[in-house]
Amino acid sequence: MAALASGGAGRARLQGRGRLEQRDRGRRGGAGEKGGALTGPNPVDRGKKGSKLHLLCDGQGLPLAVLVTGANVHDIHGFRPLIEAIPPIRSRRGPRRRRPDKVRADKAYEAAELRRWLRQRGIASRIARKGIESKERLGRHRWKIERTISWLLNYRRLAVRYERHGDLFTAFLTLAAALICYKKLSRNTT
């Protein structure tokens, strides 16, 4: 395998001798630089490029909106687009609502500016405060989000990001969220 790292001449010699298999050729193809749109240096993985998934779910854990940002983008920048992307909420009683009653989030989304923004829209915020509230109290509700993320990552295409184009990765993520909703809702109706 050390010959694969050498230039094209070593590769041609291995191909001529039949030692280089088809799967090795595909892996070695001219893919160029890794990364692409909606990626950034990961602060916990030696600066490798990566993506971060933001997810908005209902009370049962069904995904309502998804967002992809670079790994180095702070979580509060993904909060507003998720809240604004909420589809109309159907209720058995009364008219459709455009916003939820309350939003639960972990400490990464804690900012006074976001609390003010939610208050202006009439949404109660249940965001854990750094240094004040323990993580155990919010964990009673956050497990639903963690479970939904694991449902999304069961689709192999999303577990490791192969797409360079951020819009393609977001499209696959949205498709997976729609499939999860379809499976869970069709199971409840039958």
Residue pairs with C-beta under 8 A, 6 or more apart in sequence:
3 10
3 11
3 13
3 14
4 10
4 11
4 14
4 20
4 24
4 28
11 20
11 28
14 20
15 25
34 49
35 49
35 164
36 163
36 164
36 165
36 166
37 164
37 165
37 166
37 167
38 51
38 68
38 69
38 70
38 166
38 169
38 170
39 49
39 50
39 51
39 70
39 71
39 161
39 166
40 49
40 50
40 51
40 69
40 70
40 71
40 72
40 73
41 47
41 48
41 49
41 50
41 70
41 71
41 72
42 48
42 49
42 50
42 71
42 72
43 71
43 72
45 71
49 70
49 71
50 70
50 71
50 161
51 68
51 69
51 70
51 71
51 161
51 166
51 169
52 68
52 69
52 70
52 71
52 73
52 75
52 78
53 66
53 67
53 68
53 149
53 152
53 173
54 66
54 67
54 68
54 69
54 75
54 78
54 79
54 82
55 63
55 65
55 66
55 67
55 82
55 145
55 148
55 149
55 152
56 63
56 64
56 65
56 66
56 82
56 83
56 85
56 86
57 63
57 64
57 144
57 145
57 148
58 64
59 144
60 144
60 184
61 144
61 145
61 147
61 148
62 148
62 180
62 181
62 184
62 185
63 148
63 152
63 177
63 180
63 181
64 85
64 86
64 87
65 82
65 85
65 86
65 87
66 152
66 170
66 173
66 174
66 177
67 78
67 81
67 82
67 85
67 170
68 166
68 169
68 170
68 173
69 77
69 78
74 108
75 108
75 109
76 108
76 109
76 111
76 113
76 114
79 105
79 109
79 114
80 114
80 117
83 99
83 103
83 118
83 121
83 123
86 98
86 99
86 100
88 96
88 97
88 98
89 96
89 97
89 98
89 99
89 100
90 96
91 97
99 121
99 122
99 123
100 123
101 123
101 124
102 123
102 124
102 125
102 126
103 118
103 123
103 124
103 125
103 126
103 127
104 126
104 127
104 138
104 141
104 142
105 125
105 126
105 127
105 128
106 127
106 128
106 135
106 138
106 142
107 127
107 128
107 129
107 130
107 133
107 135
109 127
110 127
110 128
110 129
110 130
114 125
114 127
115 125
115 127
118 124
118 125
119 125
126 138
126 141
128 135
128 137
128 138
148 180
151 180
152 158
152 173
152 176
152 177
152 180
153 159
155 172
155 176
155 179
157 172
157 176
158 169
158 172
158 173
158 176
161 169
163 169
163 172
